[in-house]
Amino acid sequence: MIRTQISLTEAQKAWLDSRSSETGLSISELIRRALEECYSSRRPLEHDLRAITESAGAWSERDFNGEEYVERLRTARRLDH
């Protein structure tokens, strides 16, 4: 592993200290995991599938469809001038 030094705000350091205590993971491991989660293209398929599953049916109680919704947004953005 390559060793590096970073600068954090006091709030970021406090958050890392807290999460480290809660999880038993080192601050270095928390940062490595955060970097993987945020920047890696190797995100697990399960992550995407969970997001899709959890959002399924989110519009089921709406009285309009996606196309109508987008058209309303476009119309609202047009300038009257």
C-alpha positions, -999 to +999 in steps of 0.1 A: +000+000+000+011+036-006+011+059+023-002+095+018-012+125+038-044+145+035-059+175+052-093+173+068-116+198+084-123+193+121-158+182+113-145+155+089-120+143+114-147+141+141-170+122+118-142+097+109-133+093+146-170+086+154-175+061+125-142+044+134-154+039+170-188+027+158-175+002+132-142-008+146-126+001+112-095+022+110-098+058+096-076+046+067-100+018+059-131+041+061-114+065+036-104+037+013-140+024+013-154+059+007-130+063-023-141+030-037-178+038-033-175+072-047-150+069-075-147+032-085-164+020-116-164-014-100-195-006-079-213-039-071-243-047-092-262-053-060-260-016-052-277-007-085-303-034-082-312-024-047-317+012-059-339+001-087-359-022-065-364+005-038-375+031-064-400+007-082-435+020-079-424+055-067-448+071-092-476+047-088-499+072-071-492+100-095-520+111-119-495+117-148-467+097-165-431+105-170-435+120-204-462+144-191-440+154-161-410+162-184-432+183-207-445+203-177-409+209-166-400+221-201-430+244-204-423+259-169-388+268-179-398+287-211-395+325-208-425+346-214-404+375-227 
